[in-house]
Each structure stands twice: as C-alpha cells, then as structure tokens.
C-alpha cells in the first residue's frame, strides 16, 4: 500500500490517493467523508471540462475530478490489473504538478504491465473544434506513438512533444513536466477563489514578461511535454494509449474524450471489451 496526500489543483481541498495491490482489473474507489463508492475502470465515463478531466459513473455514485496525471502514470506503465486506487477528496491531489510522484508510488507496488486494449484500425482524422487528432495503424507489431503539437503563440515555447510508448522514457522525460498556466488564467482562477493553495514548485506560470518556475529549471518544451502527459492520462480512460500512432494538434481534455468516442463509434479505433 502506498499513500500520497496533498491538495487539489482547482479547489484546494485536502485530498489523498492510496494505491493498494489487489487482484482483478483496476478499480477506482472514491471516498468523501463516510461515503464510499467503487467502480471498475471500464465503468467510468468522462466529463472533460476545459481545465481537467472528471470521471464518474452513469448513476453518479462516484465522481472524482482532475484524474489525468494519475491516469497518465497508470497508462504510461500499462497498468490495467492488480491495483485499487482509493481517492479521498473531491479531486486528485496535485503533488508535483506532473505524474512522477504517482509513477514512483506505482513502481513500489511492483505491478506487472497488462496487454494493450485499444488499437488504431485504420488511418483517419477527427476534428473537434480547434483540435485535430490524426490516427494510423501500427507500422510494426506493438508500436505505440503519441505526439502533440501545441500553438501557444509564444516564441519562447517549443511546439512539439512525442513519446514512443516506453515506460522508462515516460518516467524520466515526460512525467516531470509540470502543470502550467498563463498569467491571465492564473488571475482568473485566483479571482474565483481557486488554485490559492498550489505550491509554487508544482506549477509554471507564463506571463508576457517572464516564465515563473520556482521548482526545477524550466525548459522550453515543458508545456508541450505536459500536454502530452495530459493526453496519455485522458487516453487511459478509453483503453489507451492505443497500439498505433496518434498525433494530437491543439488537444484539450473535452476534445480528446469526444475524439475517442467518435473514433470508437466510427471504427477507427477498436477496444478489446473482454478486459
């Protein structure tokens, strides 16, 4: 058992994640006070708001916000069996602002990776608003390739990041990319009474005049790498990351969930529903 505790990014409420080895498929157990609800990963549905991903069940017995960093850790390690994820609080704690803390905790459990459940069946493009998702089948057995292209209209920031499915590479190069925001977004959140408890070391704030990074040194590709991290977390809810290649241009939480739903409905993607 491994316990991680902190505060949520948006609401600032105390929250914790307890990872417990257990047989069977990954299950999420949500606790709020004396209440408790549990669901298998396959039972979860997504509500991708503009700033985070919320998972719930169709009967709303369970609801947890801001799951994308935790799910990025699970997805990058191909963990679909052997653990119960118990979340106490309305949202997952921010911790280091990325996925490295979750990966370190999962590695201590020594869980075996599971076979992929999602596959790109044919090439195609899905447009959701300003976001575009380009898919193609694998060019070699087991190929996983996830790419993002962002457009922040800021010459200080690199636009591309990619990951080839290797768990160690994700841990070492992608997982440490921190949550970021632009100056006007931070001001808006603070005006609404949100994000007031965020540790400065866990986030990067980008303003017109400076890039504020109180923790590790900022690198120009960190926002793009964090977008890739978020994407992997969002894909995990749908069975991903998929076997094949996925290139996301200007991805967002809500757009990614809608693109995955369309891809599955149109046959661009196929999910192994036996798992």
ChimeraX attribute file (.defattr): number of C-alpha atoms within 10 A of each C-alpha:
attribute: neighborCount
match mode: 1-to-1
recipient: residues
	/A:1	13
	/A:2	15
	/A:3	13
	/A:4	16
	/A:5	16
	/A:6	19
	/A:7	21
	/A:8	24
	/A:9	25
	/A:10	22
	/A:11	18
	/A:12	19
	/A:13	17
	/A:14	16
	/A:15	21
	/A:16	22
	/A:17	22
	/A:18	17
	/A:19	21
	/A:20	16
	/A:21	17
	/A:22	14
	/A:23	11
	/A:24	13
	/A:25	17
	/A:26	20
	/A:27	22
	/A:28	23
	/A:29	20
	/A:30	24
	/A:31	20
	/A:32	14
	/A:33	8
	/A:34	5
	/A:35	10
	/A:36	14
	/A:37	15
	/A:38	18
	/A:39	17
	/A:40	15
	/A:41	19
	/A:42	15
	/A:43	14
	/A:44	20
	/A:45	17
	/A:46	21
	/A:47	17
	/A:48	21
	/A:49	14
	/A:50	10
	/A:51	11
	/A:52	19
	/A:53	24
	/A:54	23
	/A:55	23
	/A:56	18
	/A:57	19
	/A:58	12
	/A:59	7
	/A:60	11
	/A:61	13
	/A:62	20
	/A:63	25
	/A:64	21
	/A:65	23
	/A:66	22
	/A:67	21
	/A:68	28
	/A:69	33
	/A:70	23
	/A:71	24
	/A:72	31
	/A:73	28
	/A:74	22
	/A:75	27
	/A:76	27
	/A:77	22
	/A:78	23
	/A:79	21
	/A:80	24
	/A:81	20
	/A:82	19
	/A:83	22
	/A:84	22
	/A:85	19
	/A:86	20
	/A:87	25
	/A:88	22
	/A:89	21
	/A:90	21
	/A:91	27
	/A:92	28
	/A:93	29
	/A:94	28
	/A:95	24
	/A:96	22
	/A:97	24
	/A:98	27
	/A:99	30
	/A:100	24
	/A:101	19
	/A:102	24
	/A:103	23
	/A:104	13
	/A:105	17
	/A:106	21
	/A:107	11
	/A:108	11
	/A:109	15
	/A:110	10
	/A:111	16
	/A:112	13
	/A:113	16
	/A:114	14
	/A:115	12
	/A:116	20
	/A:117	20
	/A:118	21
	/A:119	25
	/A:120	24
	/A:121	19
	/A:122	14
	/A:123	15
	/A:124	17
	/A:125	16
	/A:126	19
	/A:127	16
	/A:128	17
	/A:129	9
	/A:130	10
	/A:131	17
	/A:132	20
	/A:133	22
	/A:134	15
	/A:135	24
	/A:136	20
	/A:137	21
	/A:138	20
	/A:139	11
	/A:140	9
	/A:141	9
	/A:142	14
	/A:143	15
	/A:144	23
	/A:145	20
	/A:146	22
	/A:147	22
	/A:148	23
	/A:149	20
	/A:150	20
	/A:151	14
	/A:152	14
	/A:153	8
	/A:154	10
	/A:155	9
	/A:156	13
	/A:157	17
	/A:158	18
	/A:159	21
	/A:160	18
	/A:161	21
	/A:162	18
	/A:163	20
	/A:164	13
	/A:165	20
	/A:166	13
	/A:167	19
	/A:168	13
	/A:169	13
	/A:170	24
	/A:171	19
	/A:172	11
	/A:173	13
	/A:174	26
	/A:175	28
	/A:176	21
	/A:177	28
	/A:178	29
	/A:179	23
	/A:180	21
	/A:181	15
	/A:182	14
	/A:183	17
	/A:184	13
	/A:185	14
	/A:186	18
	/A:187	14
	/A:188	12
	/A:189	14
	/A:190	14
	/A:191	11
	/A:192	10
	/A:193	13
	/A:194	18
	/A:195	20
	/A:196	15
	/A:197	17
	/A:198	19
	/A:199	17
	/A:200	14
	/A:201	15
	/A:202	21
	/A:203	23
	/A:204	25
	/A:205	18
	/A:206	21
	/A:207	14
	/A:208	9
	/A:209	7
	/A:210	10
	/A:211	15
	/A:212	17
	/A:213	18
	/A:214	14
	/A:215	14
	/A:216	13
	/A:217	9
	/A:218	15
	/A:219	13
	/A:220	13
	/A:221	15
	/A:222	24
	/A:223	25
	/A:224	25
	/A:225	31
	/A:226	24
	/A:227	27
	/A:228	29
	/A:229	32
	/A:230	28
	/A:231	26
	/A:232	26
	/A:233	26
	/A:234	30
	/A:235	21
	/A:236	26
	/A:237	24
	/A:238	21
	/A:239	23
	/A:240	23
	/A:241	28
	/A:242	30
	/A:243	26
	/A:244	24
	/A:245	22
	/A:246	24
	/A:247	20
	/A:248	24
	/A:249	19
	/A:250	20
	/A:251	24
	/A:252	24
	/A:253	24
	/A:254	20
	/A:255	22
	/A:256	25
	/A:257	22
	/A:258	17
	/A:259	20
	/A:260	21
	/A:261	13
	/A:262	16
	/A:263	20
	/A:264	17
	/A:265	11
	/A:266	11
	/A:267	13
	/A:268	20
	/A:269	24
	/A:270	19
	/A:271	17
	/A:272	10
	/A:273	9
	/A:274	5
	/A:275	14
